[in-house]
């Protein structure tokens, strides 16, 4: 849970901001009516994600509330009833995140949106590629103010090393003109890597070449900015690109995730398996398992389909708990598929532990026990379809042989 400090003298505005922030289950609000209360709150705990402060309060008419929040090194969002260019410049020079006028409901929605963006940024890695140390430091400072995890590189070659070392980098912001490898060559190299097809790339340049923008975009860049830029425009572009990418990912998740169990669906299995087998190197192992909840039909018949759905959710959660590194699929009904690239010894040990956990777990509000049957294919084969067929046949064997067991090979059964 992340806390947000709200300092606002208007009861109406406080209520609106409180409602919008508290609607997010990951956020909570501490409300203050004036500067004095804010000082007490910060002295008691400065562990806030951010502060939302009114620029003019009865006991702080000249923006003292802003200075207070910034003195605690808090990302600060300013609410103001009046706005002019001088105020804007003054606030940005102080180092506030943004300023929002109290004009409409949309303004307050922007406040909630920005606060949630800060929360997400805590886990968002951005790579800044710029040969000018001054420019690089300026960009990094802007990003760090918004809580991004920032990595740096001085040219395209260094950037590729960083991307290889930090595979969770979500966005690259790169200058065009750099030694060794420029930004244009960098984006082409990035887009050649399958795993970085979705990495956001924003190009920068001070050349003023109008053709360069289209050149970058056509090579795979998501956006392009000319230097020098207003920091507001820069951060708006960064945020918009992240939001667009997250929206695309949400659409993908909706297409690829099973809505009941929140594990991947059968459609995604074949797409991902094709990728795994295409990238499979000499000596690499891919283990395929089929896991089935025993006597599931009896649960539906005895307790109803709602309880059956709850059982599947809890069963899937148990699979995810015991196979966090592996690809988990709801294959259909009560059947789940697990693809693992771990060693056979490590994987089979986890599978045995999982079987025991299933036996010991009390499922649903009715607190009943179940067992499961598993068919495993550990042998190396030329295609995923063949391994899946073998694992499925062994699952069928396990079910016919009395259930509650693992069939590892055609002649070998593991029941303990």
Rosetta blueprint (number, residue, H / E / L):
1 X L
2 X E
3 X E
4 X E
5 X E
6 X E
7 X E
8 X L
9 X L
10 X L
11 X H
12 X H
13 X H
14 X H
15 X H
16 X H
17 X H
18 X H
19 X H
20 X H
21 X H
22 X H
23 X L
24 X L
25 X L
26 X L
27 X E
28 X E
29 X E
30 X E
31 X E
32 X E
33 X L
34 X L
35 X H
36 X H
37 X H
38 X H
39 X H
40 X H
41 X H
42 X H
43 X H
44 X H
45 X L
46 X L
47 X L
48 X L
49 X L
50 X E
51 X E
52 X E
53 X E
54 X E
55 X L
56 X L
57 X E
58 X L
59 X L
60 X E
61 X L
62 X L
63 X L
64 X H
65 X H
66 X H
67 X H
68 X H
69 X H
70 X H
71 X H
72 X L
73 X L
74 X L
75 X L
76 X E
77 X E
78 X E
79 X E
80 X E
81 X L
82 X L
83 X L
84 X L
85 X H
86 X H
87 X H
88 X H
89 X H
90 X H
91 X H
92 X H
93 X H
94 X H
95 X L
96 X L
97 X L
98 X E
99 X E
100 X E
101 X E
102 X L
103 X L
104 X L
105 X H
106 X H
107 X H
108 X H
109 X H
110 X H
111 X H
112 X H
113 X H
114 X H
115 X H
116 X H
117 X H
118 X H
119 X H
120 X H
121 X H
122 X L
123 X L
124 X L
125 X E
126 X E
127 X E
128 X E
129 X E
130 X L
131 X L
132 X L
133 X H
134 X H
135 X H
136 X H
137 X H
138 X H
139 X H
140 X H
141 X H
142 X H
143 X H
144 X H
145 X H
146 X L
147 X L
148 X L
149 X E
150 X E
151 X E
152 X E
153 X E
154 X L
155 X L
156 X H
157 X H
158 X H
159 X H
160 X H
161 X H
162 X H
163 X H
164 X H
165 X H
166 X L
167 X L
168 X L
169 X E
170 X E
171 X E
172 X E
173 X E
174 X E
175 X E
176 X L
177 X L
178 X L
179 X L
180 X L
181 X L
182 X L
183 X H
184 X H
185 X H
186 X H
187 X H
188 X H
189 X H
190 X H
191 X H
192 X L
193 X L
194 X H
195 X H
196 X H
197 X L
198 X L
199 X L
200 X E
201 X E
202 X E
203 X E
204 X E
205 X E
206 X L
207 X L
208 X L
209 X L
210 X H
211 X H
212 X H
213 X H
214 X H
215 X H
216 X H
217 X H
218 X H
219 X L
220 X L
221 X L
222 X L
223 X E
224 X E
225 X E
226 X E
227 X L
228 X L
229 X L
230 X L
231 X H
232 X H
233 X H
234 X H
235 X H
236 X H
237 X H
238 X H
239 X H
240 X H
241 X H
242 X H
243 X H
244 X H
245 X H
246 X H
247 X H
248 X H
249 X H
250 X H
251 X H
252 X H
253 X H
254 X H
255 X H
256 X H
257 X E
258 X L
259 X L
260 X L
261 X L
262 X L
263 X L
264 X E
265 X E
266 X H
267 X H
268 X H
269 X H
270 X H
271 X H
272 X H
273 X H
274 X H
275 X H
276 X H
277 X H
278 X H
279 X L
280 X L
281 X L
282 X L
283 X L
284 X L
285 X L
286 X L
287 X E
288 X E
289 X E
290 X E
291 X E
292 X E
293 X E
294 X L
295 X L
296 X H
297 X H
298 X H
299 X H
300 X H
301 X H
302 X H
303 X H
304 X L
305 X H
306 X H
307 X H
308 X H
309 X H
310 X H
311 X H
312 X H
313 X H
314 X H
315 X H
316 X H
317 X H
318 X H
319 X H
320 X H
321 X H
322 X H
323 X L
324 X L
325 X L
326 X L
327 X E
328 X E
329 X E
330 X E
331 X E
332 X E
333 X L
334 X L
335 X E
336 X E
337 X E
338 X E
339 X E
340 X E
341 X L
342 X L
343 X L
344 X H
345 X H
346 X H
347 X H
348 X H
349 X H
350 X H
351 X H
352 X H
353 X H
354 X H
355 X H
356 X H
357 X H
358 X H
359 X H
360 X H
361 X L
362 X L
363 X E
364 X L
365 X L
366 X L
367 X L
368 X E
369 X L
370 X L
371 X L
372 X E
373 X E
374 X E
375 X E
376 X E
377 X E
378 X L
379 X L
380 X L
381 X L
382 X L
383 X L
384 X H
385 X H
386 X H
387 X H
388 X H
389 X H
390 X H
391 X H
392 X H
393 X H
394 X H
395 X H
396 X H
397 X H
398 X H
399 X H
400 X H
401 X L
402 X L
403 X L
404 X L
405 X L
406 X E
407 X E
408 X E
409 X E
410 X L
411 X L
412 X E
413 X E
414 X E
415 X L
416 X L
